[in-house]
Amino acid sequence: MEPSNDVALDIIITNVVSVFRTRCHLNLRTIGLEGSNVIYKPEMGKVLMKLRKPRITASIWSSGKIICTGATSEEEAKLGARRLARCLQKIGFKVRFSDFKVVNVLAVCSLPFQIRLIEFTKNNRPIASYEPELHPAATYRIKNLRSTVQVFSTGNITVTGKPLTAFAQYHFTTVIWVYLECTANTMTVEEPLDTMPVCNIY
């Protein structure tokens, strides 16, 4: 396959993790008895509550801290968090939606070529590491953005970290630029690309 200067990649955000507080004590047993789509886990000191739209799962603690997972955008995460707060209000708690923030984002992408992980790691130490006996992916860390990139030899990439949608595009365009020099035999790159790959975020 011949490399092209017009590289377009589809980045899919698969999980946005957010947290907020209710500013009131929550009786977990009451939520377990009166709430909808809930699972009470007394041994873990929390209740799981699920929403269908948006599709979000919340971990609820008696302190009023709630962690939401499953959203695919920051807007969806905030909408789901507000709906969860409303559900708790309907049960009878004096919930005040506060301190909402996105704490982590997971994005994935598939490259149209394979990667020589050993060669890639050697060329990018110490920020890159590869321990095949522990994990099949090479790890590429960018400390200034507190994010981690996992790259597999198949060309699949996952990025976790900074809670901004724009972080995904930054990482993929930056790291893929490096990867293009370390591709497997299915694709060879003799000269660097003139432009950064175009990334579409979904």
C-alpha positions in Angstrom: 0.0 0.0 0.0 1.5 3.3 -1.0 1.5 6.2 1.6 -0.6 9.2 0.8 0.0 12.8 1.8 -3.8 13.0 2.5 -4.2 10.9 5.5 -7.6 11.0 7.2 -8.3 9.2 10.4 -11.6 8.6 12.2 -11.2 9.2 16.0 -14.0 7.7 18.1 -14.5 8.9 21.6 -15.9 5.8 23.4 -16.0 6.9 27.1 -16.1 10.2 29.0 -15.8 9.9 32.7 -17.2 12.7 34.8 -17.8 13.5 38.5 -20.2 15.7 40.4 -21.5 16.2 43.9 -25.0 16.5 45.3 -24.0 18.6 48.4 -26.2 16.4 50.6 -26.0 13.0 52.3 -27.5 10.1 50.3 -29.2 7.1 51.9 -28.0 4.3 49.6 -30.6 1.8 51.0 -33.4 4.2 50.1 -32.0 4.6 46.6 -31.7 0.9 46.2 -35.4 0.4 47.3 -37.0 3.3 45.5 -34.8 4.1 42.6 -35.1 2.7 39.0 -32.5 0.7 37.2 -30.3 0.5 40.3 -28.0 -2.1 41.9 -27.3 -1.7 45.6 -23.9 -3.0 46.6 -23.6 -2.6 50.4 -20.3 -4.5 50.5 -18.8 -1.8 48.3 -20.6 1.1 49.9 -22.2 2.3 46.8 -25.2 2.1 44.4 -25.1 1.7 40.6 -27.7 3.6 38.7 -28.1 3.3 34.9 -29.8 5.7 32.4 -31.0 4.6 29.0 -30.7 8.0 27.4 -28.0 9.1 27.4 -26.5 5.6 28.1 -24.7 6.3 31.4 -23.8 4.3 34.5 -23.3 6.2 37.7 -21.5 5.0 40.9 -23.2 6.8 43.8 -21.7 7.1 47.3 -23.4 8.2 50.5 -21.2 11.2 50.8 -22.9 12.7 47.7 -20.0 12.0 45.3 -21.2 10.5 41.9 -19.0 9.2 39.1 -20.6 8.8 35.7 -19.2 6.6 32.8 -20.4 5.7 29.4 -21.0 9.0 27.8 -19.4 9.7 24.3 -19.1 13.5 24.6 -18.7 16.1 27.3 -22.1 17.5 26.5 -23.7 14.0 26.9 -21.8 13.5 30.2 -23.2 16.7 31.6 -26.8 16.0 30.4 -26.6 12.5 32.0 -25.3 13.9 35.3 -28.1 16.4 35.5 -30.7 13.7 34.8 -29.2 11.5 37.5 -29.4 14.5 39.9 -33.1 14.9 39.0 -33.8 11.2 39.6 -32.3 11.5 43.1 -34.5 14.6 43.7 -37.6 12.7 42.8 -36.7 10.1 45.4 -36.7 12.8 48.0 -33.1 14.0 48.4 -32.3 17.7 48.5 -29.8 17.5 45.7 -27.9 20.5 44.5 -26.0 19.8 41.3 -22.4 21.1 41.8 -18.7 20.7 41.1 -19.3 18.9 37.8 -16.1 18.1 35.8 -14.9 15.7 33.2 -11.9 13.8 34.6 -11.0 11.4 31.8 -11.6 10.7 28.1 -11.0 7.5 26.2 -10.6 7.7 22.4 -9.8 5.0 19.8 -8.5 4.9 16.3 -7.4 2.3 13.7 -4.5 3.0 11.4 -4.4 1.6 7.9 -1.1 -0.1 8.6 0.8 -2.1 11.2 3.5 -0.9 13.6 6.9 -2.2 14.5 6.6 -1.7 18.2 10.1 -2.6 19.2 11.6 -0.2 16.7 9.1 2.5 17.7 10.0 2.1 21.4 13.7 2.2 20.8 13.4 5.4 18.8 11.3 7.2 21.4 12.7 6.4 24.8 12.1 7.3 27.6 8.5 8.4 26.8 7.8 5.2 25.0 7.9 1.7 26.6 7.1 -1.8 25.5 6.9 -4.9 27.7 5.3 -7.6 25.6 5.3 -10.1 28.4 3.0 -7.8 30.4 0.9 -6.1 27.8 0.6 -6.4 24.0 0.7 -2.6 23.4 3.5 -0.1 23.5 2.9 2.9 25.8 3.6 6.5 24.8 3.2 9.1 27.6 3.0 12.8 27.1 3.5 14.2 30.6 2.7 17.9 29.9 -0.8 16.8 28.9 -1.1 14.0 31.4 -2.3 11.6 28.8 -1.3 8.1 27.7 -1.3 6.5 24.2 -1.5 2.7 23.8 -0.5 1.5 20.4 -0.9 -2.1 19.2 1.1 -3.8 16.4 -2.2 -4.1 14.4 -2.3 -0.3 14.1 -5.1 0.2 16.7 -4.5 3.1 19.1 -6.2 4.2 22.3 -5.7 7.5 24.1 -6.7 8.2 27.7 -6.2 11.4 29.7 -6.8 15.1 29.4 -10.6 15.8 29.7 -10.8 18.0 26.6 -12.1 16.7 23.2 -9.3 18.5 21.4 -6.7 16.4 23.3 -7.6 13.4 21.1 -6.8 15.2 17.8 -3.6 16.6 19.3 -2.4 13.2 20.4 -3.3 11.3 17.3 -1.8 13.8 14.9 1.4 14.1 16.9 1.9 10.4 17.7 0.9 9.1 14.2 3.5 11.5 12.8 6.1 9.5 14.8 4.5 6.1 14.0 4.8 6.7 10.2 8.6 6.1 10.5 8.1 2.8 12.3 5.5 1.0 10.3 5.6 -2.7 9.5 6.2 -4.1 6.0 2.6 -3.6 5.0 3.4 0.1 4.5 6.8 1.8 4.1 7.4 5.5 4.4 10.6 6.7 2.9 9.9 10.5 3.3 8.0 12.3 6.0 4.6 13.6 5.2 4.3 17.3 4.2 1.2 17.8 6.3 -0.1 16.3 9.5 -2.8 13.6 9.2 -6.4 14.9 9.2 -8.4 13.6 12.2 -12.1 13.5 12.4 -13.5 13.2 15.9 -16.8 11.4 16.5 
